[in-house]
């Protein structure tokens, strides 16, 4: 899946600000998600957490629902 030319349409962050899930729209109008982490001792910013959607989704809500099914902290919130 091409993850360039991404437009982040939603960024869902933990209360402590150390993890987030971006919901991204492709140029073709489909959606996917990526999980990111930020380490407090590392000032360089966000790094991939390694979890991301396998496929693309027709709606932002479908991508969000899939992410919640894969990421524990997101489904608990």
PyMOL commands that set and color helices and strands:
alter all, ss='L'
color gray80, all
select helices_A, chain A and resi 60-70+72-76
alter helices_A, ss='H'
color red, helices_A
select strands_A, chain A and resi 7-13+19-25+31-38+46-52
alter strands_A, ss='S'
color yellow, strands_A
deselect
rebuild
show_as cartoon
